[in-house]
Amino acid sequence: MPKLQVGEKAPNFQLRDQDGNIIEIGEFIGKCSLVLFFYPKDKIYCCTRQVCFFRDSMSYFDEQNAKIFGISSDTVECHQSFAKKNHLSFPLLSDRGGNVRKLYGVPNTMFILPGRCTYIIDSNGIIRHIYSSQVKFANHVMEAKRALETIQLSSDN
């Protein structure tokens, strides 16, 4: 699948969260903005730091009426222990086989590592911002905040 672009409709999908619940992204359209961040793997340093940066900014995302979803190919059980250990208050979705990663066109790094990419989707289901960086994991939160501010400003006008 080709990589999705800003301005396109975000594809709907269903995945299980760390508690085994089925989350369907389409259910949030019309209700809130979405922050979907794809990351390589639970329990490795950069990914742990990234999810904790999102965790530490939850009050901001709540104020912006934005739901956060972390997505990797780890199992539901792995996500459950990872979420518990890091006190995460947002869902981690298990994309076993990487089908949603492929659907969104998240690139691999060096052809082998699953990429790190964040998609900001407005309440109408339109992708408004995409940020991809394997090594600047802290910037994913800053980019998400900046994009949500832009969405808020455009909806105020």
N, C-alpha and C positions, 0 to 999 in steps of 0.2 A: 504494500500500500504506500502511496506517496504521503509525504509529511503534510499534515494539515496546516492551513494558513490562517492568519488573522483575518477576521471577517466571515469565515466559514461557520456553518452550524456545527456544533460539537456533536459527535456521534453518541448515541445512547448506548449504554451497556449495563450489565448486571454482574456484580462480583460479590463474594462473601467477605464480610469484615472479620475482625479478630474475634468476635463473639459467635461467628457462624451465621449471622443474619445476612440475608440477601439485600444488597443495596442496589437500587436502580437509579442511575443518575438523572434520568428523565423525570423522575418524581419531584426533583427540586426546581425544574424549569418553571419560571413564573413566580417563584417564591423567594429566591435568593441568588446571589452570585456564587460561583464555585471556584475553588482553587484546587486543581488536580496536580499533585506533584508525583512524578515517577522517579523512583530512586533505585539504585542497584540491589541493595541487600540489607536486611536487618542485621544488627549487631556488629557492623564494622564502623570504624571511627567516624568517617565523613558522613555516613548515613545517620548515625546516632546524633551527631551534631546538628545535621539538617532538621531532623524531626524535632529535636529539642528547641531549635530556633523557632520553628512554627509553634510549638507548644508555648513557648515564652511570649509569643505575640497573640495568643488567643483572644485576649480582651479587645485588641484592635480589630481582628477579623469579626468578632461578635458584633462590635459597634457598626461595622460596615455591612452587616447582614450577609456574611460570606461563610459558606461551609467549606471546610478543608477536608481533603481526602488524600492520604498517602497511598501509593500503589507500587508494589513490587511483586516479584514472582514467588516470594516466600509463602509457606503454608499458613493456613489459618492459625494453627497451633504456635508456629514461630512468631507470627504477628501478636498473638495473645500475650506471650511472655515478654516480648519486646515492648509492647504498649504498657504492660503492667510495670515493668522495671523502670520505664522512663516517664511514668505518670502522664500518659497521653490522654487527652480528652477529645480527640478526633479519631475517626475510623481509619484503620489501615486495611486496604483491600488486597486480597490475594488473587493475583493474576497468574495462576499456574499456567505455564505454556506460553505466556506473553501475548495472548491474543489481543488484549486491549492495548498493550504497548504497540503492537503492529497496527491496530486500527487507527491509532493516533499518529503513527509514523515517528515514534520516538527513536532517534538514531542510536546505534551502538557506538561506543568509544573504542578506537583501535580495533574495530571489527569484532571484538569479543565481549567487552564489558557492556552490560545494559546501561543505557544512557540515563542522565539525570536531566529531566525536563519538566518545567512547570507551565501549566495552561491556566489562564484566567478567563473564565466564561461568565458573561453577564446573565442577568435574570431572564433574558429572552433566549438563552442557549447559544449565543454567538461568541466565538472565541475572540477576545479583545487583546490578548497579549500572550506571547510565548517566550519563555526564557529557557535557554539550554546552556548549561555549563557543568562539566563533570567535576571540576576542581574548585570553583567558586561557589561552594554549597551554601554559604551564608547569604549570598546575593539573591537566592531564590525567594527568600522572605521579603527582602527590600523591593525586588521587582514586583512581587505580588501586591505589596502595599501601594506602590506607585501606580500600578494599573488600576487598582480598586479606587484610588483617589480620582483618577482620570474618568472612570466610569461614573463615579458620583457627581463629578463636575458636569459631565455631559448630560446627566439626567436632571440636574438642577436647572439647566437652561431650557 
